[in-house]
Amino acid sequence: MAESRTSAQGGMETSYGYREVSEGEKQGLVNDVFHKVAKRYDIMNDVMSMGLHRAWKDAMISALNPRKDTAFRALDVAGGTGDIAFRIVEASGRLAHATVLDINGSMLAVGAERAAKRKLSDQLTFVEANAEELPFEAASFDSYTIAFGIRNVPRIDVALKEAYRVLKRGGRLLVLEFSEVDLPLLDRIYDTWSFNAIPQFGKAITGDAEPYQYLVESIRKFPNQENFATMIRQPGFSRVTFTNYTGGIAALHSGWKL
């Protein structure tokens, strides 16, 4: 059922779930997945995390603790539907500005519509671009967040270098991602749920099980907590730590540009 995770040296760039693809092919395949699930993305996260993603995201924002002033500039990557960006702006008392970047226009369209309904459009900017080539000047942002998106980036090492480049000195990187379960009984339960239930729920919700099968497999291929922490250190991030949530089903990684 499970396959070995990629190491700190990489491998996700040619891994589309358990299927090996040619370099350069993965991005298009991932784009197709998120075009299919964009309108039901929140439901998808509820299915993937058994509803726990909401508490994990709240904990991520608590860790970030954005400043309550207009100078705070946040970048949320692969966050097209706005879930993290909305939380950042609200936590700042609606004073901070958040830029939402996503490679997928369908996801961004959902986010822009949701922002308008929440009357948050003035505090948000939506940008369609690639995490591996950010269209921003160096030292532009106080924070860089990415939730459940880094494992879908083909060249994770390049994306982390870009994160380091666009952060100001003293800026913080926070990455929330599904990770390696470290409790023996829980890992078996979670595997059974993931591989048997999630694709079937996905098919019932969207009419297509394949995107969910990819997402389940991509979790198992993603580097474990220690290896991903090593990857974060490579571009120069300091004070790199991680915190496991729910026995390691998810982990919040933190790094600082000092």
ABEGO torsion letter per residue (X at the ends): XBBBBBBAAEGAAABBEABBBBBGAAAAAAAAAAAAAAAAAAAAAAAAAGGAAAAAAAAAAAAAGBBBBAABBBBBBGAAAGAAAAAAAAAAGGABBBBBBBABAAAAAAAAAAAAAAGAAAABBBBBBBAABBABBBGABABBBBBGAAAABABAAAAAAAAAAABBBGBBBBBBBBBBBABAAAAAAAAAAAAAAAAAAAAAAAGBAAAAAAAAAAAAABBBAAAAAAAAAAAGBBGBBBBBBGGGABBBBBBBBX
